[in-house]
Amino acid sequence: MGYAVAETLQNSILARKGERLRGHLFHWSKLPGLTERAAYRILEPEEQLEGFILGPESNVLGSYLHLHFGSEPSLARQFVESCTQWANREILC
């Protein structure tokens, strides 16, 4: 727990795969079977997988990592773009 540096493992509503982000971890847990859905690889202070994303077209991102939006201004822009895309999606019934 504490301040962390993370690398995104897949695209999400906040960031694109491969981006390095800073934040604060305030809890942790292990969810067996979700490694392929992990949102982040925590690089510092200790390497571990963190968070999860449900599918590439999903707006679900769960994480204990509180991202510092001031450390990466594109986070807010990506979030607004994701919300706009989700609101404008076609719902197939």
Gaussian input, Z-matrix of N, CA and C with variables (Angstrom, degrees):
# hf/3-21g

backbone

0 1
 N
 C     1     B1
 C     2     B2     1     A1
 N     3     B3     2     A2     1     D1
 C     4     B4     3     A3     2     D2
 C     5     B5     4     A4     3     D3
 N     6     B6     5     A5     4     D4
 C     7     B7     6     A6     5     D5
 C     8     B8     7     A7     6     D6
 N     9     B9     8     A8     7     D7
 C    10    B10     9     A9     8     D8
 C    11    B11    10    A10     9     D9
 N    12    B12    11    A11    10    D10
 C    13    B13    12    A12    11    D11
 C    14    B14    13    A13    12    D12
 N    15    B15    14    A14    13    D13
 C    16    B16    15    A15    14    D14
 C    17    B17    16    A16    15    D15
 N    18    B18    17    A17    16    D16
 C    19    B19    18    A18    17    D17
 C    20    B20    19    A19    18    D18
 N    21    B21    20    A20    19    D19
 C    22    B22    21    A21    20    D20
 C    23    B23    22    A22    21    D21
 N    24    B24    23    A23    22    D22
 C    25    B25    24    A24    23    D23
 C    26    B26    25    A25    24    D24
 N    27    B27    26    A26    25    D25
 C    28    B28    27    A27    26    D26
 C    29    B29    28    A28    27    D27
 N    30    B30    29    A29    28    D28
 C    31    B31    30    A30    29    D29
 C    32    B32    31    A31    30    D30
 N    33    B33    32    A32    31    D31
 C    34    B34    33    A33    32    D32
 C    35    B35    34    A34    33    D33
 N    36    B36    35    A35    34    D34
 C    37    B37    36    A36    35    D35
 C    38    B38    37    A37    36    D36
 N    39    B39    38    A38    37    D37
 C    40    B40    39    A39    38    D38
 C    41    B41    40    A40    39    D39
 N    42    B42    41    A41    40    D40
 C    43    B43    42    A42    41    D41
 C    44    B44    43    A43    42    D42
 N    45    B45    44    A44    43    D43
 C    46    B46    45    A45    44    D44
 C    47    B47    46    A46    45    D45
 N    48    B48    47    A47    46    D46
 C    49    B49    48    A48    47    D47
 C    50    B50    49    A49    48    D48
 N    51    B51    50    A50    49    D49
 C    52    B52    51    A51    50    D50
 C    53    B53    52    A52    51    D51
 N    54    B54    53    A53    52    D52
 C    55    B55    54    A54    53    D53
 C    56    B56    55    A55    54    D54
 N    57    B57    56    A56    55    D55
 C    58    B58    57    A57    56    D56
 C    59    B59    58    A58    57    D57
 N    60    B60    59    A59    58    D58
 C    61    B61    60    A60    59    D59
 C    62    B62    61    A61    60    D60
 N    63    B63    62    A62    61    D61
 C    64    B64    63    A63    62    D62
 C    65    B65    64    A64    63    D63
 N    66    B66    65    A65    64    D64
 C    67    B67    66    A66    65    D65
 C    68    B68    67    A67    66    D66
 N    69    B69    68    A68    67    D67
 C    70    B70    69    A69    68    D68
 C    71    B71    70    A70    69    D69
 N    72    B72    71    A71    70    D70
 C    73    B73    72    A72    71    D71
 C    74    B74    73    A73    72    D72
 N    75    B75    74    A74    73    D73
 C    76    B76    75    A75    74    D74
 C    77    B77    76    A76    75    D75
 N    78    B78    77    A77    76    D76
 C    79    B79    78    A78    77    D77
 C    80    B80    79    A79    78    D78
 N    81    B81    80    A80    79    D79
 C    82    B82    81    A81    80    D80
 C    83    B83    82    A82    81    D81
 N    84    B84    83    A83    82    D82
 C    85    B85    84    A84    83    D83
 C    86    B86    85    A85    84    D84
 N    87    B87    86    A86    85    D85
 C    88    B88    87    A87    86    D86
 C    89    B89    88    A88    87    D87
 N    90    B90    89    A89    88    D88
 C    91    B91    90    A90    89    D89
 C    92    B92    91    A91    90    D90
 N    93    B93    92    A92    91    D91
 C    94    B94    93    A93    92    D92
 C    95    B95    94    A94    93    D93
 N    96    B96    95    A95    94    D94
 C    97    B97    96    A96    95    D95
 C    98    B98    97    A97    96    D96
 N    99    B99    98    A98    97    D97
 C   100   B100    99    A99    98    D98
 C   101   B101   100   A100    99    D99
 N   102   B102   101   A101   100   D100
 C   103   B103   102   A102   101   D101
 C   104   B104   103   A103   102   D102
 N   105   B105   104   A104   103   D103
 C   106   B106   105   A105   104   D104
 C   107   B107   106   A106   105   D105
 N   108   B108   107   A107   106   D106
 C   109   B109   108   A108   107   D107
 C   110   B110   109   A109   108   D108
 N   111   B111   110   A110   109   D109
 C   112   B112   111   A111   110   D110
 C   113   B113   112   A112   111   D111
 N   114   B114   113   A113   112   D112
 C   115   B115   114   A114   113   D113
 C   116   B116   115   A115   114   D114
 N   117   B117   116   A116   115   D115
 C   118   B118   117   A117   116   D116
 C   119   B119   118   A118   117   D117
 N   120   B120   119   A119   118   D118
 C   121   B121   120   A120   119   D119
 C   122   B122   121   A121   120   D120
 N   123   B123   122   A122   121   D121
 C   124   B124   123   A123   122   D122
 C   125   B125   124   A124   123   D123
 N   126   B126   125   A125   124   D124
 C   127   B127   126   A126   125   D125
 C   128   B128   127   A127   126   D126
 N   129   B129   128   A128   127   D127
 C   130   B130   129   A129   128   D128
 C   131   B131   130   A130   129   D129
 N   132   B132   131   A131   130   D130
 C   133   B133   132   A132   131   D131
 C   134   B134   133   A133   132   D132
 N   135   B135   134   A134   133   D133
 C   136   B136   135   A135   134   D134
 C   137   B137   136   A136   135   D135
 N   138   B138   137   A137   136   D136
 C   139   B139   138   A138   137   D137
 C   140   B140   139   A139   138   D138
 N   141   B141   140   A140   139   D139
 C   142   B142   141   A141   140   D140
 C   143   B143   142   A142   141   D141
 N   144   B144   143   A143   142   D142
 C   145   B145   144   A144   143   D143
 C   146   B146   145   A145   144   D144
 N   147   B147   146   A146   145   D145
 C   148   B148   147   A147   146   D146
 C   149   B149   148   A148   147   D147
 N   150   B150   149   A149   148   D148
 C   151   B151   150   A150   149   D149
 C   152   B152   151   A151   150   D150
 N   153   B153   152   A152   151   D151
 C   154   B154   153   A153   152   D152
 C   155   B155   154   A154   153   D153
 N   156   B156   155   A155   154   D154
 C   157   B157   156   A156   155   D155
 C   158   B158   157   A157   156   D156
 N   159   B159   158   A158   157   D157
 C   160   B160   159   A159   158   D158
 C   161   B161   160   A160   159   D159
 N   162   B162   161   A161   160   D160
 C   163   B163   162   A162   161   D161
 C   164   B164   163   A163   162   D162
 N   165   B165   164   A164   163   D163
 C   166   B166   165   A165   164   D164
 C   167   B167   166   A166   165   D165
 N   168   B168   167   A167   166   D166
 C   169   B169   168   A168   167   D167
 C   170   B170   169   A169   168   D168
 N   171   B171   170   A170   169   D169
 C   172   B172   171   A171   170   D170
 C   173   B173   172   A172   171   D171
 N   174   B174   173   A173   172   D172
 C   175   B175   174   A174   173   D173
 C   176   B176   175   A175   174   D174
 N   177   B177   176   A176   175   D175
 C   178   B178   177   A177   176   D176
 C   179   B179   178   A178   177   D177
 N   180   B180   179   A179   178   D178
 C   181   B181   180   A180   179   D179
 C   182   B182   181   A181   180   D180
 N   183   B183   182   A182   181   D181
 C   184   B184   183   A183   182   D182
 C   185   B185   184   A184   183   D183
 N   186   B186   185   A185   184   D184
 C   187   B187   186   A186   185   D185
 C   188   B188   187   A187   186   D186
 N   189   B189   188   A188   187   D187
 C   190   B190   189   A189   188   D188
 C   191   B191   190   A190   189   D189
 N   192   B192   191   A191   190   D190
 C   193   B193   192   A192   191   D191
 C   194   B194   193   A193   192   D192
 N   195   B195   194   A194   193   D193
 C   196   B196   195   A195   194   D194
 C   197   B197   196   A196   195   D195
 N   198   B198   197   A197   196   D196
 C   199   B199   198   A198   197   D197
 C   200   B200   199   A199   198   D198
 N   201   B201   200   A200   199   D199
 C   202   B202   201   A201   200   D200
 C   203   B203   202   A202   201   D201
 N   204   B204   203   A203   202   D202
 C   205   B205   204   A204   203   D203
 C   206   B206   205   A205   204   D204
 N   207   B207   206   A206   205   D205
 C   208   B208   207   A207   206   D206
 C   209   B209   208   A208   207   D207
 N   210   B210   209   A209   208   D208
 C   211   B211   210   A210   209   D209
 C   212   B212   211   A211   210   D210
 N   213   B213   212   A212   211   D211
 C   214   B214   213   A213   212   D212
 C   215   B215   214   A214   213   D213
 N   216   B216   215   A215   214   D214
 C   217   B217   216   A216   215   D215
 C   218   B218   217   A217   216   D216
 N   219   B219   218   A218   217   D217
 C   220   B220   219   A219   218   D218
 C   221   B221   220   A220   219   D219
 N   222   B222   221   A221   220   D220
 C   223   B223   222   A222   221   D221
 C   224   B224   223   A223   222   D222
 N   225   B225   224   A224   223   D223
 C   226   B226   225   A225   224   D224
 C   227   B227   226   A226   225   D225
 N   228   B228   227   A227   226   D226
 C   229   B229   228   A228   227   D227
 C   230   B230   229   A229   228   D228
 N   231   B231   230   A230   229   D229
 C   232   B232   231   A231   230   D230
 C   233   B233   232   A232   231   D231
 N   234   B234   233   A233   232   D232
 C   235   B235   234   A234   233   D233
 C   236   B236   235   A235   234   D234
 N   237   B237   236   A236   235   D235
 C   238   B238   237   A237   236   D236
 C   239   B239   238   A238   237   D237
 N   240   B240   239   A239   238   D238
 C   241   B241   240   A240   239   D239
 C   242   B242   241   A241   240   D240
 N   243   B243   242   A242   241   D241
 C   244   B244   243   A243   242   D242
 C   245   B245   244   A244   243   D243
 N   246   B246   245   A245   244   D244
 C   247   B247   246   A246   245   D245
 C   248   B248   247   A247   246   D246
 N   249   B249   248   A248   247   D247
 C   250   B250   249   A249   248   D248
 C   251   B251   250   A250   249   D249
 N   252   B252   251   A251   250   D250
 C   253   B253   252   A252   251   D251
 C   254   B254   253   A253   252   D252
 N   255   B255   254   A254   253   D253
 C   256   B256   255   A255   254   D254
 C   257   B257   256   A256   255   D255
 N   258   B258   257   A257   256   D256
 C   259   B259   258   A258   257   D257
 C   260   B260   259   A259   258   D258
 N   261   B261   260   A260   259   D259
 C   262   B262   261   A261   260   D260
 C   263   B263   262   A262   261   D261
 N   264   B264   263   A263   262   D262
 C   265   B265   264   A264   263   D263
 C   266   B266   265   A265   264   D264
 N   267   B267   266   A266   265   D265
 C   268   B268   267   A267   266   D266
 C   269   B269   268   A268   267   D267
 N   270   B270   269   A269   268   D268
 C   271   B271   270   A270   269   D269
 C   272   B272   271   A271   270   D270
 N   273   B273   272   A272   271   D271
 C   274   B274   273   A273   272   D272
 C   275   B275   274   A274   273   D273
 N   276   B276   275   A275   274   D274
 C   277   B277   276   A276   275   D275
 C   278   B278   277   A277   276   D276

   B1=1.4450
   B2=1.5226
   B3=1.3001
   B4=1.4591
   B5=1.5168
   B6=1.3397
   B7=1.4565
   B8=1.5168
   B9=1.3326
   B10=1.4606
   B11=1.5212
   B12=1.3231
   B13=1.4615
   B14=1.5169
   B15=1.3330
   B16=1.4608
   B17=1.5209
   B18=1.3215
   B19=1.4507
   B20=1.5207
   B21=1.3290
   B22=1.4616
   B23=1.5258
   B24=1.3215
   B25=1.4616
   B26=1.5192
   B27=1.3276
   B28=1.4590
   B29=1.5199
   B30=1.3131
   B31=1.4583
   B32=1.5235
   B33=1.3239
   B34=1.4601
   B35=1.5234
   B36=1.3074
   B37=1.4635
   B38=1.5243
   B39=1.3317
   B40=1.4623
   B41=1.5123
   B42=1.3236
   B43=1.4627
   B44=1.5198
   B45=1.3125
   B46=1.4584
   B47=1.5250
   B48=1.3028
   B49=1.4643
   B50=1.5307
   B51=1.3392
   B52=1.4553
   B53=1.5181
   B54=1.3190
   B55=1.4676
   B56=1.5256
   B57=1.3163
   B58=1.4691
   B59=1.5120
   B60=1.3307
   B61=1.4600
   B62=1.5238
   B63=1.3116
   B64=1.4633
   B65=1.5195
   B66=1.3263
   B67=1.4532
   B68=1.5093
   B69=1.3155
   B70=1.4617
   B71=1.5211
   B72=1.3285
   B73=1.4612
   B74=1.5145
   B75=1.3190
   B76=1.4618
   B77=1.5207
   B78=1.3114
   B79=1.4682
   B80=1.5216
   B81=1.3023
   B82=1.4520
   B83=1.5221
   B84=1.3099
   B85=1.4617
   B86=1.5163
   B87=1.3066
   B88=1.4560
   B89=1.5181
   B90=1.3297
   B91=1.4529
   B92=1.5283
   B93=1.3336
   B94=1.4658
   B95=1.5237
   B96=1.3224
   B97=1.4569
   B98=1.5109
   B99=1.3202
   B100=1.4588
   B101=1.5235
   B102=1.3212
   B103=1.4614
   B104=1.5226
   B105=1.3318
   B106=1.4690
   B107=1.5300
   B108=1.3070
   B109=1.4667
   B110=1.5251
   B111=1.3323
   B112=1.4623
   B113=1.5259
   B114=1.3034
   B115=1.4625
   B116=1.5228
   B117=1.3334
   B118=1.4645
   B119=1.5177
   B120=1.3220
   B121=1.4646
   B122=1.5176
   B123=1.3249
   B124=1.4575
   B125=1.5265
   B126=1.3156
   B127=1.4565
   B128=1.5240
   B129=1.3052
   B130=1.4721
   B131=1.5209
   B132=1.2763
   B133=1.4506
   B134=1.5314
   B135=1.3353
   B136=1.4624
   B137=1.5202
   B138=1.3311
   B139=1.4610
   B140=1.5224
   B141=1.3377
   B142=1.4619
   B143=1.5178
   B144=1.3267
   B145=1.4635
   B146=1.5116
   B147=1.3362
   B148=1.4576
   B149=1.5182
   B150=1.3156
   B151=1.4586
   B152=1.5207
   B153=1.3409
   B154=1.4615
   B155=1.5119
   B156=1.3276
   B157=1.4638
   B158=1.5186
   B159=1.3195
   B160=1.4644
   B161=1.5226
   B162=1.3202
   B163=1.4561
   B164=1.5091
   B165=1.3399
   B166=1.4645
   B167=1.5239
   B168=1.2944
   B169=1.4596
   B170=1.5286
   B171=1.3060
   B172=1.4563
   B173=1.5201
   B174=1.3091
   B175=1.4602
   B176=1.5263
   B177=1.3335
   B178=1.4648
   B179=1.5311
   B180=1.3236
   B181=1.4606
   B182=1.5147
   B183=1.3288
   B184=1.4548
   B185=1.5151
   B186=1.3299
   B187=1.4536
   B188=1.5149
   B189=1.3293
   B190=1.4546
   B191=1.5277
   B192=1.3186
   B193=1.4604
   B194=1.5237
   B195=1.3153
   B196=1.4684
   B197=1.5181
   B198=1.3173
   B199=1.4558
   B200=1.5177
   B201=1.3179
   B202=1.4658
   B203=1.5248
   B204=1.3185
   B205=1.4586
   B206=1.5218
   B207=1.3171
   B208=1.4600
   B209=1.5178
   B210=1.3294
   B211=1.4659
   B212=1.5244
   B213=1.3266
   B214=1.4709
   B215=1.5220
   B216=1.3470
   B217=1.4643
   B218=1.5316
   B219=1.3288
   B220=1.4647
   B221=1.5264
   B222=1.3324
   B223=1.4750
   B224=1.5225
   B225=1.3075
   B226=1.4675
   B227=1.5256
   B228=1.3270
   B229=1.4690
   B230=1.5326
   B231=1.3361
   B232=1.4678
   B233=1.5292
   B234=1.3213
   B235=1.4614
   B236=1.5288
   B237=1.3245
   B238=1.4724
   B239=1.5252
   B240=1.3314
   B241=1.4698
   B242=1.5296
   B243=1.3204
   B244=1.4730
   B245=1.5211
   B246=1.3181
   B247=1.4651
   B248=1.5253
   B249=1.3267
   B250=1.4669
   B251=1.5189
   B252=1.3351
   B253=1.4655
   B254=1.5210
   B255=1.3136
   B256=1.4668
   B257=1.5325
   B258=1.3145
   B259=1.4656
   B260=1.5191
   B261=1.3207
   B262=1.4690
   B263=1.5294
   B264=1.3256
   B265=1.4570
   B266=1.5311
   B267=1.3034
   B268=1.4645
   B269=1.5185
   B270=1.2978
   B271=1.4620
   B272=1.5118
   B273=1.3396
   B274=1.4666
   B275=1.5160
   B276=1.3137
   B277=1.4597
   B278=1.4997
   A1=108.83
   A2=115.35
   A3=120.73
   A4=110.03
   A5=115.71
   A6=120.27
   A7=110.55
   A8=115.55
   A9=119.71
   A10=111.13
   A11=114.53
   A12=123.16
   A13=105.58
   A14=116.28
   A15=120.99
   A16=110.55
   A17=115.16
   A18=121.95
   A19=107.57
   A20=117.18
   A21=120.32
   A22=109.67
   A23=115.93
   A24=121.65
   A25=113.42
   A26=116.77
   A27=121.48
   A28=109.07
   A29=116.13
   A30=120.25
   A31=109.47
   A32=115.46
   A33=120.25
   A34=109.48
   A35=115.91
   A36=120.49
   A37=112.02
   A38=118.07
   A39=121.60
   A40=114.85
   A41=118.53
   A42=120.21
   A43=110.90
   A44=115.16
   A45=122.65
   A46=109.52
   A47=116.05
   A48=122.76
   A49=110.52
   A50=115.60
   A51=121.47
   A52=115.99
   A53=117.65
   A54=119.77
   A55=110.41
   A56=115.51
   A57=121.33
   A58=108.68
   A59=114.74
   A60=121.22
   A61=110.12
   A62=115.53
   A63=121.21
   A64=108.86
   A65=114.73
   A66=119.25
   A67=111.17
   A68=114.40
   A69=121.73
   A70=108.46
   A71=116.59
   A72=121.43
   A73=108.58
   A74=116.71
   A75=119.31
   A76=113.01
   A77=117.83
   A78=123.94
   A79=106.77
   A80=116.42
   A81=120.30
   A82=109.27
   A83=114.41
   A84=121.58
   A85=106.83
   A86=116.73
   A87=121.59
   A88=108.32
   A89=115.64
   A90=121.74
   A91=108.47
   A92=117.71
   A93=120.48
   A94=111.36
   A95=116.25
   A96=120.97
   A97=114.99
   A98=118.82
   A99=120.37
   A100=112.55
   A101=118.11
   A102=119.61
   A103=112.42
   A104=118.12
   A105=120.14
   A106=111.77
   A107=117.39
   A108=121.36
   A109=112.21
   A110=117.23
   A111=120.40
   A112=110.73
   A113=116.51
   A114=122.42
   A115=111.86
   A116=116.54
   A117=120.91
   A118=111.78
   A119=114.34
   A120=121.70
   A121=104.79
   A122=115.98
   A123=119.89
   A124=106.76
   A125=117.30
   A126=122.58
   A127=111.65
   A128=116.43
   A129=122.61
   A130=107.63
   A131=120.59
   A132=128.45
   A133=113.59
   A134=118.63
   A135=122.18
   A136=108.07
   A137=116.93
   A138=119.78
   A139=111.29
   A140=114.90
   A141=122.24
   A142=108.53
   A143=116.87
   A144=121.44
   A145=108.60
   A146=116.02
   A147=119.59
   A148=109.56
   A149=116.56
   A150=122.93
   A151=112.61
   A152=115.42
   A153=120.78
   A154=109.88
   A155=114.46
   A156=123.14
   A157=106.63
   A158=116.61
   A159=120.73
   A160=109.68
   A161=116.44
   A162=122.55
   A163=115.02
   A164=116.40
   A165=121.22
   A166=113.75
   A167=118.61
   A168=121.35
   A169=112.31
   A170=116.98
   A171=121.33
   A172=111.73
   A173=115.26
   A174=119.46
   A175=110.30
   A176=117.26
   A177=121.42
   A178=109.95
   A179=114.84
   A180=122.41
   A181=106.32
   A182=116.74
   A183=121.54
   A184=109.46
   A185=116.88
   A186=119.83
   A187=111.29
   A188=115.75
   A189=121.35
   A190=111.43
   A191=117.11
   A192=121.26
   A193=110.06
   A194=116.20
   A195=121.18
   A196=107.16
   A197=116.24
   A198=120.53
   A199=111.23
   A200=115.88
   A201=122.44
   A202=106.63
   A203=117.72
   A204=121.91
   A205=111.57
   A206=117.96
   A207=120.86
   A208=112.46
   A209=117.53
   A210=120.45
   A211=111.67
   A212=117.48
   A213=121.77
   A214=109.15
   A215=117.12
   A216=121.76
   A217=114.93
   A218=118.32
   A219=119.70
   A220=112.43
   A221=118.37
   A222=120.85
   A223=111.78
   A224=117.58
   A225=121.04
   A226=110.84
   A227=116.51
   A228=121.05
   A229=110.32
   A230=117.07
   A231=121.37
   A232=110.79
   A233=117.25
   A234=120.53
   A235=110.91
   A236=117.65
   A237=121.10
   A238=110.18
   A239=117.54
   A240=120.58
   A241=111.20
   A242=116.96
   A243=120.82
   A244=111.01
   A245=117.42
   A246=121.16
   A247=110.80
   A248=116.75
   A249=121.11
   A250=110.76
   A251=117.02
   A252=120.53
   A253=111.29
   A254=117.04
   A255=121.00
   A256=110.47
   A257=117.36
   A258=121.68
   A259=111.27
   A260=117.64
   A261=122.04
   A262=113.71
   A263=117.99
   A264=120.66
   A265=110.66
   A266=114.85
   A267=120.24
   A268=107.68
   A269=115.58
   A270=120.39
   A271=107.20
   A272=114.73
   A273=120.41
   A274=108.94
   A275=116.38
   A276=121.65
   A277=110.51
   D1=156.37
   D2=-177.80
   D3=120.91
   D4=-164.04
   D5=-179.67
   D6=-68.17
   D7=144.95
   D8=-173.83
   D9=-143.50
   D10=153.95
   D11=169.41
   D12=-114.88
   D13=131.27
   D14=-176.73
   D15=-130.76
   D16=152.31
   D17=173.05
   D18=-114.13
   D19=132.46
   D20=179.46
   D21=-74.00
   D22=136.21
   D23=-177.71
   D24=-96.89
   D25=-16.54
   D26=176.69
   D27=-155.61
   D28=165.84
   D29=177.10
   D30=-65.40
   D31=145.86
   D32=177.40
   D33=-144.94
   D34=-176.76
   D35=178.08
   D36=-69.05
   D37=-11.66
   D38=-178.41
   D39=-111.00
   D40=-30.84
   D41=-172.02
   D42=-153.46
   D43=164.23
   D44=177.58
   D45=-97.01
   D46=152.97
   D47=179.02
   D48=-52.13
   D49=136.21
   D50=176.03
   D51=92.06
   D52=-5.61
   D53=179.57
   D54=-76.29
   D55=147.62
   D56=174.74
   D57=-102.55
   D58=129.59
   D59=-175.30
   D60=-128.36
   D61=158.06
   D62=177.21
   D63=-118.39
   D64=148.75
   D65=178.86
   D66=-172.81
   D67=-161.23
   D68=-177.24
   D69=-133.30
   D70=126.66
   D71=174.91
   D72=-92.54
   D73=129.11
   D74=-176.98
   D75=-117.42
   D76=-6.77
   D77=176.06
   D78=-152.95
   D79=172.85
   D80=170.47
   D81=-156.95
   D82=154.09
   D83=174.87
   D84=-160.06
   D85=166.42
   D86=177.55
   D87=-119.06
   D88=129.45
   D89=178.71
   D90=-114.31
   D91=100.93
   D92=-179.14
   D93=-58.00
   D94=140.98
   D95=175.95
   D96=85.61
   D97=-2.46
   D98=-178.99
   D99=-105.79
   D100=12.73
   D101=-176.65
   D102=-61.45
   D103=-36.03
   D104=179.26
   D105=-72.75
   D106=-13.29
   D107=178.48
   D108=-105.88
   D109=6.86
   D110=-177.75
   D111=-57.59
   D112=139.49
   D113=179.54
   D114=-83.52
   D115=-39.48
   D116=-172.88
   D117=-135.77
   D118=153.51
   D119=163.92
   D120=-110.13
   D121=111.97
   D122=175.82
   D123=-69.93
   D124=125.91
   D125=-179.05
   D126=-98.31
   D127=-35.89
   D128=179.01
   D129=-137.53
   D130=139.69
   D131=10.18
   D132=-83.97
   D133=-19.09
   D134=-178.57
   D135=-144.88
   D136=131.30
   D137=-176.03
   D138=-66.76
   D139=131.59
   D140=176.94
   D141=-166.77
   D142=158.61
   D143=173.33
   D144=-83.77
   D145=149.12
   D146=-176.15
   D147=-150.24
   D148=144.13
   D149=175.38
   D150=72.86
   D151=177.11
   D152=176.33
   D153=-153.06
   D154=154.86
   D155=177.60
   D156=-128.59
   D157=135.42
   D158=178.36
   D159=-99.63
   D160=93.25
   D161=172.68
   D162=74.44
   D163=153.23
   D164=-177.29
   D165=-69.28
   D166=-25.68
   D167=-179.62
   D168=-98.95
   D169=7.45
   D170=-175.36
   D171=-89.65
   D172=156.88
   D173=173.47
   D174=-105.95
   D175=22.83
   D176=-178.00
   D177=-100.91
   D178=118.82
   D179=175.43
   D180=-135.99
   D181=116.22
   D182=178.16
   D183=-113.77
   D184=132.52
   D185=-176.87
   D186=-162.70
   D187=148.00
   D188=171.11
   D189=-86.72
   D190=-8.30
   D191=-177.85
   D192=-78.84
   D193=116.07
   D194=173.22
   D195=-86.50
   D196=106.62
   D197=-177.13
   D198=-74.27
   D199=145.23
   D200=177.21
   D201=-95.78
   D202=99.89
   D203=-176.03
   D204=-63.41
   D205=-25.22
   D206=178.26
   D207=-69.38
   D208=-22.65
   D209=-179.95
   D210=-81.50
   D211=-16.48
   D212=179.11
   D213=-149.73
   D214=91.97
   D215=-176.15
   D216=-57.05
   D217=-23.67
   D218=-178.78
   D219=-68.12
   D220=-17.57
   D221=179.82
   D222=-58.81
   D223=-48.20
   D224=-178.89
   D225=-65.42
   D226=-42.59
   D227=179.51
   D228=-62.03
   D229=-44.93
   D230=179.46
   D231=-63.65
   D232=-39.39
   D233=179.49
   D234=-63.00
   D235=-45.05
   D236=179.24
   D237=-64.31
   D238=-42.21
   D239=177.65
   D240=-62.22
   D241=-41.75
   D242=178.94
   D243=-63.75
   D244=-41.83
   D245=178.72
   D246=-63.54
   D247=-40.98
   D248=179.11
   D249=-64.31
   D250=-45.40
   D251=178.34
   D252=-61.83
   D253=-42.20
   D254=-179.32
   D255=-64.90
   D256=-41.76
   D257=-179.88
   D258=-66.25
   D259=-31.25
   D260=-176.42
   D261=-96.49
   D262=6.92
   D263=-177.62
   D264=-68.40
   D265=154.37
   D266=174.30
   D267=-88.75
   D268=130.93
   D269=178.22
   D270=-98.94
   D271=117.00
   D272=-179.75
   D273=-93.18
   D274=124.00
   D275=178.62
   D276=-115.48

